[in-house]
Amino acid sequence: MKFCCHLAVLLVCHMLQAQELHQTDYEKGYIKNGIKYSVWQYFNSSKEVELVINHSTGRIMYVIPDTSYYVIYKNETWIVSKLDVHPIPIVGYQNFYLKLLDTLTYPAKDYKNGLEGKVVATFDVDTLGVASNYNIIKSIGGSCDSTVLSAFKSNNVKWVPAVAGKKKYQARFALGFEFRLKPNEAPLEHEDFKVDIKEAKLLEEFMISESSKRFLPKRTEVFTFVEQSAEPVGGIAIFYKWVQGNLRYPDHARRMGLEGKVFVKFVIEPTGAITNAEIVKGGFDPDCNKEALRIISSSRWVPGRQNGRAVRQAYILPIPFKLNE
């Protein structure tokens, strides 16, 4: 009996050594002998699952839906199209960005000579999920351009290819990098760089400075009015039904019969995340103000779009506190 128990313990220890749980902010799965195996989950910046892969079989089990337009090569021309499956790195977008960011620093000579500005690069993802055709479409010269290209070429991550109508297509993307001598100062240009949507789908824009030695996500201009306004997932009517079902009316406000509307101003980030929530009009109860902030901060949104890309948009909404009749 003691021998059997001892054997069982050895087997459990061996299994624990063979499979190690790996988890970060952007991925979760098991590693066996230093290699990913079985089912892995990859998360976006909003902590939503954006990709699920069985690394033992190579099977793509889930890709987060995306109704935006992508640029694909069809009938010997680049067109804008919605997809059934959108291209995504097999390590998830956030890990793809992090790996890219870790390979690039401000060229010392360019920094010393005061060279700064925006570099925009495009690349293609073919039907096999291989990234290639890296090109600079907005240059600032010096070594910044070549540094960006080198970072791309060393980041040889495979992708899930674009799929439309059960057929795979080559897709094209753009990434922007702003080399800044003093990242805390006002931007050099008031307008974001523009990429023709027929030329490439913009993925993200990053900032790099000598002091950080790595890229930092650039917090771009906050818009009030945009071509395609942000909206709650499902629409405004669904949003207020959700508010009605999730609002926690403060007990003392209910007992005292306090009613009213709390107006909250907030920013919808390009990822759909909510930031900078603040009360712009309320005042009838501090706890109701806190609850309105909680409701807004936990809501889910589709970001606004300007010139074909997701942007930061400021928004004001009233959160009603009304007792039942």
Residue pairs with C-beta under 8 A, 6 or more apart in sequence:
18 32
18 33
19 30
19 31
19 32
19 37
20 30
20 31
20 32
21 28
21 29
21 30
21 31
22 28
22 29
22 30
22 31
22 36
23 29
25 43
25 47
25 94
26 42
26 43
26 44
26 92
26 94
26 95
26 98
27 40
27 41
27 42
27 43
27 91
27 92
27 95
28 40
28 41
28 43
29 36
29 37
29 38
29 39
29 40
29 41
29 55
30 36
30 37
30 38
30 40
31 37
35 55
36 55
37 55
37 56
38 54
38 55
38 56
39 52
39 53
39 54
39 55
39 61
40 52
40 53
40 54
40 55
41 49
41 51
41 52
42 49
42 50
42 51
42 52
42 53
42 91
42 92
42 94
42 95
43 49
43 50
43 92
43 94
44 50
44 64
44 92
44 93
44 94
44 271
45 94
45 271
45 273
46 271
46 272
46 273
48 64
49 62
49 64
50 63
50 64
50 88
50 92
50 93
51 60
51 62
51 63
51 64
51 88
51 90
51 92
51 160
52 60
52 61
52 62
53 59
53 60
53 61
53 90
54 61
60 160
63 85
63 86
63 88
63 160
66 83
66 86
67 82
68 82
68 86
68 201
69 80
69 81
69 82
69 197
69 201
69 308
70 80
70 81
70 82
70 83
70 86
70 87
70 162
70 171
70 201
71 78
71 79
71 80
71 81
71 171
71 172
71 173
71 197
71 198
71 199
71 200
71 201
72 78
72 79
72 81
72 83
72 162
72 164
72 169
72 170
72 171
72 172
73 79
73 124
73 169
73 170
73 171
73 172
74 81
74 169
78 172
78 198
78 199
79 198
80 197
80 198
81 164
82 164
83 162
83 163
83 164
84 163
84 164
84 165
84 166
85 160
85 161
85 162
85 163
86 162
87 125
87 129
87 159
87 160
87 161
87 162
87 171
87 173
88 159
88 160
89 95
89 96
89 157
89 158
89 159
89 160
90 129
90 157
90 158
90 159
90 160
91 99
91 157
93 203
96 155
96 157
97 204
97 206
97 215
99 155
99 157
100 151
100 152
100 155
100 175
100 215
101 206
101 214
101 215
102 214
103 150
103 151
103 154
103 155
104 147
104 148
104 150
104 151
104 177
104 208
104 214
104 215
105 147
105 208
105 210
105 213
105 214
106 144
106 179
106 208
106 209
106 210
106 213
107 142
107 143
107 144
107 147
109 142
109 143
110 142
110 143
110 144
110 179
111 181
111 210
113 142
114 181
115 140
115 141
115 142
115 144
115 179
116 140
116 178
116 179
116 180
116 181
116 188
117 140
117 144
117 178
117 179
117 188
118 138
118 140
118 176
118 177
118 178
118 179
118 189
118 193
119 136
119 138
119 139
119 140
119 144
119 145
119 148
119 176
119 177
119 178
119 179
120 136
120 137
120 138
120 174
120 175
120 176
120 177
120 193
120 195
121 134
121 135
121 136
121 137
121 148
121 149
121 152
121 174
121 175
121 176
121 177
122 133
122 134
122 135
122 137
122 172
122 173
122 174
122 195
122 199
122 200
123 131
123 132
123 133
123 134
123 135
123 152
123 172
123 173
123 175
124 131
124 132
124 133
124 170
124 171
124 172
124 173
125 131
125 159
125 161
125 162
125 170
125 171
125 172
125 173
126 132
126 161
126 170
127 161
127 168
127 169
127 170
128 161
129 158
129 159
129 160
129 161
130 158
130 159
131 152
131 156
131 157
131 159
134 149
134 152
134 153
136 145
136 148
136 149
137 174
137 195
137 199
137 200
138 176
138 193
139 145
140 179
144 177
144 179
148 177
161 168
161 169
161 170
161 171
162 168
162 169
162 170
162 171
163 169
171 201
172 199
172 200
172 201
173 200
173 201
173 202
173 203
174 195
174 199
174 200
174 201
174 202
174 203
175 202
175 203
175 204
175 205
175 206
176 192
176 193
176 195
176 202
176 204
176 205
176 206
177 205
177 206
177 207
177 208
177 215
178 187
178 205
178 206
178 207
178 208
178 218
179 208
179 209
180 188
180 207
180 208
180 209
181 209
181 210
182 209
183 207
183 209
183 211
183 212
183 216
190 221
192 205
192 220
192 221
192 307
192 309
192 311
193 205
194 307
195 202
195 309
197 307
197 308
202 308
202 309
204 217
205 217
205 218
205 220
206 215
206 216
206 217
206 218
207 215
207 216
207 217
207 218
208 214
208 215
208 216
209 216
219 312
220 270
220 311
220 312
221 311
221 312
222 267
222 312
222 313
222 314
223 304
223 306
223 311
223 312
223 313
223 314
224 313
224 314
226 304
226 305
226 306
226 311
226 313
227 305
227 306
227 307
228 304
228 305
228 306
229 304
229 313
230 268
230 301
230 302
230 303
230 304
230 313
230 315
231 301
231 302
232 238
232 239
232 242
232 299
232 300
232 301
232 302
233 239
233 272
233 300
233 301
233 302
234 242
239 299
242 299
243 295
243 319
243 320
246 295
246 298
247 291
247 295
247 319
247 321
248 291
248 294
249 288
249 291
249 321
249 323
250 285
250 287
250 288
250 291
252 287
253 285
253 287
253 288
253 321
254 323
257 323
258 284
258 285
258 288
258 321
259 284
259 321
259 322
259 323
260 282
260 284
260 285
260 288
260 320
260 321
261 281
261 282
261 318
261 319
261 320
261 321
262 279
262 281
262 282
262 284
262 288
262 289
262 291
262 292
262 318
262 319
262 321
263 279
263 280
263 281
263 282
263 316
263 317
263 318
263 319
264 277
264 278
264 279
264 280
264 292
264 293
264 296
264 316
264 317
264 318
264 319
265 276
265 277
265 278
265 279
265 280
265 314
265 315
265 316
266 274
266 275
266 276
266 277
266 278
266 296
266 297
266 314
266 315
266 316
266 317
267 274
267 275
267 276
267 312
267 313
267 314
267 315
268 274
268 301
268 303
268 304
268 312
268 313
268 315
269 275
269 303
269 312
270 303
270 309
270 310
270 311
270 312
271 303
271 310
272 300
272 301
272 302
272 303
274 296
274 297
274 298
274 299
274 301
277 293
277 296
277 297
278 293
279 289
279 292
279 293
280 316
282 288
282 289
282 292
283 289
284 321
285 321
288 321
291 319
291 321
292 319
292 321
295 319
296 317
296 319
303 310
303 311
303 313
304 310
304 311
304 313
305 311
